[in-house]
Amino acid sequence: MKPLKILLLGLFLLVSGVFGQTNINPLPEKNLVPNGSFENYRKKSSNIKAAIPWMQKASVDFYQKPLDNDTTADKGALDGNCYAGLRYQKKYKELIQVKLSEMLHRGYTYEFTMYVKLAFWSNATLKSFGVLFTKGGYTGQGSVVKANVVDTITKKGGLNNNFRWFKVKGYYKADGGEKFITIGNFAADMKKDMLRMNILKPGFKEAYYFVDNISLKRHILPDEIVDVEIVGPAKKKFEEDSVLKVNSEIKVGDKIALKNIFFDKGHYYLLPESYAELNKLAQFLYRNPQLTIQINGHSDNTGLKLKNQKMSELRAREVFEYLIKKGVQNKMLFKGFGSSQPIAPNETDEGKAKNRRVEFEILQK
């Protein structure tokens, strides 16, 4: 079978302006789609809501491993373990939606990519599949404005690649203020947008698509890049503000305590004073996307052991979710240890303060 050809309908426009790039280990262009590969999730679940911060329209499936009965060449995720599944029928559609880690800036052009695969049990295909950009999120067909959709169109055979993954890519010039992307089929009439795969088998039609590795990045043209060298005191400040203080010889098993992480007594939600430290950790992870880390929560021995265990886990989860929403794409886990791993005696207030901590541990380089 010949490779699938897709006509991309979107806004393929140039962007004006200047992108400042430093020569001090500059950050790579960041994926603004949090948890774009669905690899980070709260718990084992078949619902996409477990892959925070993704939301659903209707009931969207979430997979953490290949299906046992999938015998196709590209079984399972594109890479990693996790992926989403969207179902389409004559009068039914499913969509996934997420709030971007940063809102889009007016006049900038962004490059969108995702990978899609038709499920092996489908007996129909879709003519179109794409992404919608909105300020407030999708609330119904009235939210679909053609100028805000980067879509795919195929006239023959529908969107299929012999049940193998294929890439959808397009460019979007922002109006400014868009905060959400919604993924799926945006046809007003699903019946007209579905094609039966075998016309000799009439009856119920269903098209089911797997989705993985979703990315949205600022599109930078070569002539927009300008090298700017930071010198003097400003250079030192840039380095101090931009990078978490982590030893360059960091190795698997190392645990780095996060300072200046604050919670109200008896609560697990982060206080705003914590954001500066967590933003430094996020930038460290942007620069080291190959790292797999675990967020560890710890407590002192005050109060009930079971309550301390639960609180330490919830605090670790808060840090985990904050990093995801900031656009960190690294594979991450979280775990609470309660008071089981003290680093100081619990007999003094000072020792207890040291034991109430959040750290990250290097699991894989």
N, C-alpha and C positions, 0 to 999 in steps of 0.2 A: 504493500500500500504506500502511496506517495505521502510525504510529510504533509501534515495539515497546514493549509494556508489560511491565515486569518486577516481580515481587513480591519484595521484599528480605526475607529471613529472617535475623535477626541479633539483636543485643542493642541496642535503641534505648532506652537508659537515660540518665538525667541523671547528671552528675558533680558532686560536691561539692568545695569547696575554693576557694582564691583564686589567681588568676594575676596575678603582679606584673608590671606593665608600666612601664618607665621612659620618660621623655620625652627620653632621650639616644639618638636614632636607634635604637630598639629593634629587635632581630632579628625578622624575620617568623617565623611558626610554621613550623618546619622539617619538611621531608619526611624521615621516618625510613627510607624505602626507598632504599638507596644505588643510584645509577645506575638510577633508576626509569624512565627513557625509553630505556635501553640504548644511549645515544649514545656512551658512552666504552668503548673496548675495546682490548685489547693488540695485536691484529693482525687482519688480514682472515681470517675463518673462517666456516664455515657452522654452527658449534656454539656454543650459548649460553654455554659456559664462557669464551669469549673476552671476553664482556661482563662482566668481573669486577665484583663478587664473586658473580655469579649461579651457582647450581648446578642440576643437572638430575636428575630421576628418569626413567630411560630415556634416550632420545636426542632432545634438543630442538633444533629448527632456529633459526638466527639469521640475520637478513636485514639487510644494510646498504644496500639499494636496492630499488625496486619490482621485482617479477617481470616479465620481458619479456612473458609471455603473459597478464598481468593486464589485462583491459580494463574492469574495474568502475569505477564513479564514484570510489570511495575507494581507488584503487590505492596501494600502498606504505604507509609509516608514517602515523600520525595527524598528526604533525608531525616535523620533523627527517628523519633517514634510516633509523633502525634500529628493529627490532621483532622479537618472538619468535613462533614458531609451534608449536602443540601439537596432536598427533595422537591421535585416539580411535577405537578399533575394538572389536569385541564382547568380545575378551579382551585388550585392550591399552590402556594409558593413559600419557600423558606429563604431568609436572608440573615446574614451576620453583620454586626455593626460594632465599631469600637471608637472610643474617643482618642484622638491623636495625642501624642506626648507634647506637641506644640501646635498652636493654631497656625494656619497658613498665612503668608504675607502677600498683600496685594501686589500684583505684577510679577511675582516670581513664578517660574515654571517648575513643576515637580514631575519626576519620573515615577510612574507606578508600575509595579510588576507583581504577578502572582502566578502560581502553577495550578493547573486544573486537570482533572482526569474524570472521564465518564466511568461510572461504576459498571461492573461486569453484568449486573442483572437488569440494567436499563433496557427497555424496549423502544425508547424514543430519545431524541436528542433535542437540544435547544438551538435556535438560530443565533441567540445573543446571550452574552454573559459579561458582566463588567463591574464597575465601581461608581458609586455616587458620592459626591462631596457636598456636605451641608454644614450649616452653622449650628443647627439645633438637632440634627439627627432625622432619620426617616420615620415618618408617622403615618404613611399611607401613600397611595399613588399620587396624591397632590404634591408630595415632596419631590417628585421626580421632575427636574428641569433638565431638558436635553443638553444645555450648555454646561451643566455640572456633572455630566456622565462621561466617563471614558469607557467605551463599550467595544465589544467584538461583534462582528457580523460575518456570517457565512451563509451563502445561498444554496449550496449543494451539500446534502448529507448531514447538515447540522454540525455542531461542535463535537467532534470525535477524533481521536487519534489512535484508533485500534486499541482502546482502553489503556492507553499509555499517557503519562504526564505530558502536558504541553504548556508553553509559557505564554501568558497574556501580558502585553506591555503597551503602555501609552503615556502621553504627556498631558498635563493639565495646568493651565495658567490660572492662578488663584484670583478670585475676586477680593479676597482678604477676609479673615475671620472664620474661615471654615475650620471646624473642630472635629467633625465626624466623617468617617467613611463607612459606607454600607455596600456590601458585596452580594451579588446575585443577578437575577434576571429582573429587568424593570419594564417588561412589556405590559401594556395595559390589558391585553387579551392573551392569556397564556395559551389558549387553544390554538391561536394563529401562530404562536412562536415555537410550537413543538412539531417535530417531524417524526413520524413513525419509522423505525429502522427496517421493519419487514412489512411491506404493504399487504402481504398475503396473510398476515395474522392480525385481523381486526380486533377491536375491543379496548379494554382499559390501557391507557398509556401512562408511563412514568419515566422521567429523566432524572437521574440522580448523579450529582457531581461531587467529587472530593476536591478540597482546596487546601493548599499548603504554601508556605514560604511567601508571605505577603509583605511587600516593601513599598515605602514611599519616601523618596529622597529628593532634596533640592537638585535640580538639573543645572549643572555648571558647565558652561561652554569654555573651551580652552582659552579664548581671548579675554575671558572675564577674570582669570586668575592673576593676581598681583602679589608678588612676594614682598612682605613687610618684615623688616628685621627690628625686633624689640631690643633696645640696649639700655644700659644704666639701671637705676633703681626699678624702673618699670618692668625690666626683664625678671628681676628677682621676685617681684610681687606676682607677676604672671605665673611663674613656676610654683610659687607657694599656694596661690589660689586655685590653680587648675588641676593639681595632681595630689591624690591622697598619698601621704607619706608611707610608702611601702618599699621594703628592701628589694633592690633589683634582682637579688638572688632568691626570690621567693620560690618555694618548692611545695610539692604535694604534701598535704598534712599540716602546713603552717596555718596558724590561727592568728588573725589580726583583730585586736579589740577596736571597736568604734567608739571614739571619745565624743563627748558632747551630744549624746543621744538622750533625749528627755521624754519621760512619760509622767503623767499625773499619778500620784500615789494611789494604788489600787486599781489603775486603769491601764489599758494596753494601747490606746491610740497615741500617735506621735504628736508632740508639741512642735510648733513652728520653729523653735530654736534648734531643732534637730536637722532641719533641711540643709543647712550649709555643709555639714559633715557628710550627709548622705549624697548630696550633689557631687562632692569630691569622689566618693566611692563610685558613683555612676560614671563619671568621666574616666576613672581608672579602668572600669569595665568596658567602656567604649573603646579604649585603646588596646584592650586585651580580650577580644571577643572569643578567643579559644578557651578561656578559663571556664571551668565548671566550679561553682562555689556553693557552699551551704551556709545559710544564715543561722547562727546558734543563739538561742536566748537562755539566759541564766538568772537565777534569783538568789537571795540570801535564804537563811533558814527560819525567818520569821513567819509564823502562821502555819496553816495546815500544808502538809507536803503535797497533797493532790492539787490544792488550789495554786500553790507556787508553780507546780509543773504546768498547769493549764495556762497561767498568766505568762510564763516564759515562752510558751509556744505561740500564744497570741501576739506577743510583742515581736517575736521573730517573724511572724507572718506579716505584721504591719510593715516592717522594713522590706521584706520580700516584695510586697505589693507596691510599695512606694517606688522601688527601683524599676519594676516592670512598667509602671505608669510613666516613668521618666524616659522610657524608650530603651532600657537595657535589654539586649537580646541574648545575653549569655544564658546557658542552662543553669538554673538555680533551684536549690531545695531549701527548706527551712525545718528547724527542729527545736523543741524546747527541752531543756535538761533540768529545769527546776533548780533545786539546791544541791544536786548530786556532784557538781564539779566546782567547788570553791577554789579560789586562787588566793584567798586571805582568810585569817581566822574570823569566825562569825561572832566572836565575843565582844567586839568593839563596833561602834557606829562606822568608823573608817573602814574596817574590814568588810562590813556588810555592804557599804557603798561600792567597794571594788567588786564584790561578788554579784551585784545587780548590774549585769552588763549584757551587751549584744556584740557579737563578733562575727567575722566571716572566715570560713575555712576553705582552703584550696583543696578541691577533690580531684581535679584533673587539669593538666596544663596542655 
